[in-house]
Amino acid sequence: MIKIPDEKKIRVIIDTDAACEADDPYAIVQALLSPKLIVKGILAEHYNEKDSVKKSYDEILTILDAMDMKVPVFMGEEDPVEISGWPDKISDAADFIIKEALNDDPKPLYILCQGAITNLAVAINKEPKIKEKIRVIWIGTHGTEKRKAPFREFNAGNDVTAANFVLESGAEIWLVPSDVYTTITVGLAELKVKVLPYGKIGKHLYENMINYNLSPSAGWTQGESWSLGDSPAIALAINPGCGKFEYEPAPHVSADTTSTLRPGNPVIRVYKSVDSRYILEDFFAKLKLFHEGN
């Protein structure tokens, strides 16, 4: 694999609802194959369905097995904060965030959030001082656009209370909203050519995508294409300049996931675009090199 200077490397924690749809696994694999990212742990996130945390946990283990890799994996919060309230006993995932954030390792710590943001919200609520020690990249919300939500944004919508708590917490946040993350478009034919041939993990990624695409849950898709919408969380950690952004007050998420402006909300980084060519080609190249043993 490509070698980079040690001082350029960063610590990352991946928070993922890995079993929810078919794009999370692609992002996880890209992170694991990126030499700049020291993956300290992968957290299973719920997607507001019964047993969804366990399903995400099992999918993470399946990915690691297919890659013959070992990374610590942690079970997250079983339910959204907006349903269960703030738990007295926090999950292993939230506890791990706190411990890693308070670690005296000089390398910066990024939390890469690819789903509901419940685990991080619980961790910050339990130990507020970690806000000063982390950088959060979140795939979620409809951004700062002042219009009615075009659809219920999935990640924010799965725990609106947690979303607003983190957005308004004062932590450093890089937000990738729906009109940006949906631009990472790839055809299933391209995935068959550039993913399927590359070993056990390539087969798993491709077949998992095809199976989901044929399921009743995928009624919202276009049929023969997909958006790898979680991948910008990984790409921006590797290269923050692979997109254009502005600093704006954090949006407040309404119950229907419409973004509204709440006076006094902290200023965050909001990405307005990302380089889909860079993101996809970086993944394809790393998968090929990994398969070839390089």
C-alpha positions as CSV (number, residue, x, y, z in Angstrom):
1,M,0.0,0.0,0.0
2,I,1.1,3.6,-0.5
3,K,3.4,5.0,2.2
4,I,2.8,8.5,3.7
5,P,4.7,10.5,6.3
6,D,3.8,9.5,9.8
7,E,3.0,13.0,10.9
8,K,0.2,13.2,8.3
9,K,-1.7,10.3,9.9
10,I,-4.8,10.8,11.9
11,R,-6.9,8.7,14.3
12,V,-10.4,7.9,13.2
13,I,-13.5,6.3,14.8
14,I,-16.1,5.1,12.3
15,D,-19.7,5.3,13.5
16,T,-21.9,3.4,11.0
17,D,-25.4,1.9,10.5
18,A,-23.6,-0.7,8.4
19,A,-26.5,-3.1,7.8
20,C,-29.0,-0.4,6.9
21,E,-28.3,0.1,3.2
22,A,-25.5,-1.0,0.9
23,D,-23.2,2.1,0.8
24,D,-21.8,2.0,4.4
25,P,-19.7,-1.1,3.7
26,Y,-17.9,0.7,0.8
27,A,-17.0,3.6,3.1
28,I,-15.7,1.3,5.8
29,V,-13.5,-0.6,3.3
30,Q,-12.1,2.7,1.9
31,A,-11.2,3.8,5.4
32,L,-9.5,0.5,6.3
33,L,-7.5,0.7,3.1
34,S,-6.3,4.4,3.6
35,P,-2.8,4.6,5.0
36,K,-3.5,8.1,6.4
37,L,-6.3,6.8,8.7
38,I,-5.5,4.9,11.8
39,V,-8.8,3.2,12.5
40,K,-9.1,3.0,16.2
41,G,-12.5,1.4,16.3
42,I,-15.8,0.9,14.4
43,L,-19.0,1.6,16.2
44,A,-22.3,0.0,15.3
45,E,-25.1,2.6,15.0
46,H,-28.8,1.9,15.1
47,Y,-31.2,2.8,12.3
48,N,-34.3,3.1,14.4
49,E,-35.4,-0.5,13.9
50,K,-35.5,-3.4,16.4
51,D,-32.1,-5.1,16.6
52,S,-30.6,-2.7,14.1
53,V,-27.5,-2.2,16.2
54,K,-26.7,-5.9,16.3
55,K,-27.3,-6.1,12.5
56,S,-24.9,-3.3,12.0
57,Y,-22.4,-4.9,14.3
58,D,-22.6,-8.2,12.4
59,E,-22.1,-6.5,9.1
60,I,-19.0,-4.8,10.4
61,L,-17.6,-8.2,11.5
62,T,-18.5,-9.7,8.0
63,I,-16.5,-6.9,6.3
64,L,-13.5,-7.4,8.6
65,D,-13.6,-11.2,8.0
66,A,-13.7,-10.7,4.3
67,M,-10.6,-8.5,4.5
68,D,-8.8,-10.7,7.1
69,M,-8.4,-7.6,9.3
70,K,-8.8,-7.0,13.0
71,V,-10.2,-3.7,14.3
72,P,-12.0,-3.2,17.6
73,V,-15.8,-3.2,17.1
74,F,-18.3,-1.8,19.6
75,M,-22.1,-2.1,20.1
76,G,-23.9,1.2,20.1
77,E,-27.0,2.7,21.7
78,E,-30.0,0.5,21.1
79,D,-32.5,3.3,20.7
80,P,-32.6,7.0,19.6
81,V,-32.2,9.5,22.4
82,E,-35.5,11.0,21.3
83,I,-37.2,7.8,22.3
84,S,-35.3,6.5,25.2
85,G,-33.9,9.7,26.7
86,W,-30.3,10.0,27.9
87,P,-29.2,6.6,29.2
88,D,-27.9,6.1,32.7
89,K,-25.6,3.3,31.4
90,I,-24.0,4.2,28.1
91,S,-23.1,1.8,25.4
92,D,-19.7,0.4,24.7
93,A,-19.5,2.6,21.6
94,A,-20.2,5.8,23.5
95,D,-17.8,4.8,26.2
96,F,-15.1,4.1,23.6
97,I,-15.5,7.5,22.1
98,I,-14.9,9.1,25.5
99,K,-11.9,7.0,26.3
100,E,-10.2,7.6,22.9
101,A,-11.0,11.3,23.0
102,L,-9.4,11.6,26.4
103,N,-6.4,9.6,25.3
104,D,-3.2,11.8,25.3
105,D,-2.2,10.6,21.8
106,P,-1.0,13.7,20.0
107,K,-2.6,12.7,16.6
108,P,-5.9,14.4,16.0
109,L,-9.1,12.3,16.4
110,Y,-11.9,12.4,13.8
111,I,-15.3,10.8,14.4
112,L,-16.7,9.8,11.0
113,C,-20.5,9.5,11.3
114,Q,-22.4,7.6,8.6
115,G,-25.8,7.3,10.1
116,A,-27.8,8.6,13.1
117,I,-25.5,10.4,15.5
118,T,-26.8,8.8,18.7
119,N,-23.6,7.2,19.9
120,L,-21.7,10.5,19.7
121,A,-24.5,12.5,21.3
122,V,-24.6,10.1,24.2
123,A,-20.8,10.4,24.6
124,I,-20.8,14.2,24.6
125,N,-23.7,14.3,27.0
126,K,-21.9,12.0,29.4
127,E,-18.5,13.7,29.1
128,P,-18.9,17.3,27.6
129,K,-15.1,18.0,27.6
130,I,-14.5,15.6,24.7
131,K,-16.0,18.3,22.5
132,E,-12.7,20.1,22.6
133,K,-10.7,17.0,21.5
134,I,-12.6,15.7,18.4
135,R,-13.5,16.7,14.9
136,V,-16.8,15.3,13.6
137,I,-17.5,14.6,10.0
138,W,-21.2,13.8,9.6
139,I,-23.2,12.6,6.6
140,G,-26.6,14.1,7.5
141,T,-29.3,16.7,7.4
142,H,-30.5,18.9,4.5
143,G,-27.9,21.5,5.3
144,T,-28.7,25.1,5.8
145,E,-31.0,25.5,2.8
146,K,-34.2,27.3,4.0
147,R,-36.9,25.2,2.3
148,K,-39.2,22.4,3.3
149,A,-37.4,19.1,3.4
150,P,-37.6,17.4,0.0
151,F,-37.7,14.1,1.8
152,R,-37.2,12.9,5.3
153,E,-33.4,12.9,5.6
154,F,-32.6,9.4,6.9
155,N,-29.6,10.0,9.2
156,A,-30.9,13.1,11.0
157,G,-34.4,11.7,11.0
158,N,-33.4,8.5,12.9
159,D,-32.7,10.6,15.9
160,V,-33.6,14.3,15.6
161,T,-32.9,15.0,19.3
162,A,-29.3,13.6,19.0
163,A,-28.8,15.5,15.7
164,N,-29.7,18.9,17.2
165,F,-27.7,18.1,20.4
166,V,-24.5,17.5,18.5
167,L,-25.0,20.3,16.0
168,E,-25.6,22.8,18.8
169,S,-22.9,21.3,21.1
170,G,-20.1,23.6,20.0
171,A,-18.0,20.6,18.8
172,E,-16.0,21.1,15.6
173,I,-18.3,19.7,12.9
174,W,-17.9,19.3,9.2
175,L,-21.4,18.6,7.8
176,V,-22.1,16.9,4.5
177,P,-25.8,17.4,3.7
178,S,-28.1,15.5,1.4
179,D,-27.6,17.6,-1.7
180,V,-23.9,16.9,-1.5
181,Y,-23.7,13.2,-0.4
182,T,-26.2,12.1,-3.0
183,T,-23.8,13.2,-5.8
184,I,-21.5,10.2,-5.3
185,T,-23.3,8.4,-8.1
186,V,-22.0,5.0,-9.4
187,G,-23.6,2.6,-11.8
188,L,-24.1,-1.1,-10.9
189,A,-22.3,-2.0,-14.2
190,E,-19.2,-0.1,-13.0
191,L,-19.3,-1.9,-9.7
192,K,-19.4,-5.2,-11.4
193,V,-16.3,-4.3,-13.4
194,K,-14.4,-2.5,-10.7
195,V,-15.4,-4.2,-7.4
196,L,-16.8,-7.7,-8.0
197,P,-13.5,-9.2,-9.3
198,Y,-11.4,-8.2,-6.3
199,G,-11.5,-11.0,-3.8
200,K,-13.8,-11.9,-1.0
201,I,-14.5,-8.3,0.0
202,G,-15.2,-7.2,-3.6
203,K,-17.7,-10.1,-4.0
204,H,-19.3,-9.2,-0.7
205,L,-19.6,-5.5,-1.5
206,Y,-21.1,-6.1,-5.0
207,E,-23.5,-8.9,-4.0
208,N,-24.6,-7.0,-0.9
209,M,-25.4,-4.0,-3.2
210,I,-27.3,-6.1,-5.8
211,N,-29.3,-8.0,-3.1
212,Y,-30.4,-4.7,-1.5
213,N,-31.2,-3.2,-4.8
214,L,-33.5,-6.1,-5.6
215,S,-35.2,-5.9,-2.2
216,P,-38.5,-4.1,-1.4
217,S,-36.5,-1.7,0.8
218,A,-34.8,-0.2,-2.3
219,G,-38.0,1.2,-3.8
220,W,-36.5,4.7,-3.7
221,T,-33.5,3.9,-6.0
222,Q,-33.2,4.5,-9.7
223,G,-32.8,0.8,-10.6
224,E,-29.3,0.5,-11.9
225,S,-27.3,3.1,-10.1
226,W,-26.5,4.0,-6.5
227,S,-25.2,6.9,-4.5
228,L,-22.3,5.9,-2.2
229,G,-23.3,8.7,0.1
230,D,-21.3,7.7,3.1
231,S,-18.0,7.8,1.3
232,P,-17.4,11.6,1.6
233,A,-16.9,11.1,5.4
234,I,-13.9,9.0,4.6
235,A,-12.6,11.1,1.7
236,L,-12.8,14.4,3.6
237,A,-10.8,12.9,6.5
238,I,-8.1,11.9,4.0
239,N,-8.3,15.1,2.0
240,P,-10.4,18.0,3.5
241,G,-9.8,19.9,0.2
242,C,-11.7,17.4,-2.0
243,G,-14.8,19.6,-1.6
244,K,-15.9,23.2,-1.3
245,F,-17.4,24.5,2.0
246,E,-18.6,27.5,3.8
247,Y,-18.8,28.4,7.5
248,E,-22.4,28.9,8.5
249,P,-24.5,28.6,11.7
250,A,-25.5,25.0,12.3
251,P,-29.0,24.2,11.2
252,H,-31.7,23.2,13.6
253,V,-33.4,20.0,12.4
254,S,-37.2,20.0,12.6
255,A,-39.3,16.8,13.2
256,D,-39.7,16.4,9.4
257,T,-36.0,17.1,8.9
258,T,-36.5,20.5,7.5
259,S,-33.6,22.7,8.4
260,T,-34.4,25.9,10.2
261,L,-32.2,28.7,11.6
262,R,-32.0,29.0,15.4
263,P,-30.4,32.2,16.6
264,G,-27.1,31.7,18.4
265,N,-26.3,28.3,16.9
266,P,-22.6,27.7,16.6
267,V,-20.8,28.1,13.3
268,I,-19.8,24.9,11.6
269,R,-18.2,23.9,8.3
270,V,-20.9,23.0,5.7
271,Y,-19.7,21.3,2.5
272,K,-21.4,22.5,-0.6
273,S,-19.8,20.0,-3.0
274,V,-17.3,17.2,-3.1
275,D,-15.2,15.7,-5.8
276,S,-16.9,12.5,-6.8
277,R,-14.2,11.5,-9.2
278,Y,-11.6,11.6,-6.5
279,I,-13.7,9.8,-4.0
280,L,-14.7,6.9,-6.3
281,E,-11.4,6.5,-8.0
282,D,-9.5,6.5,-4.7
283,F,-11.7,3.6,-3.5
284,F,-11.4,1.6,-6.7
285,A,-7.6,2.0,-6.8
286,K,-7.2,1.0,-3.2
287,L,-9.4,-2.1,-3.6
288,K,-7.4,-3.2,-6.6
289,L,-4.1,-2.7,-4.8
290,F,-5.3,-4.5,-1.7
291,H,-6.4,-7.5,-3.9
292,E,-3.1,-7.6,-5.6
293,G,-1.3,-7.6,-2.3
294,N,0.2,-4.1,-2.7
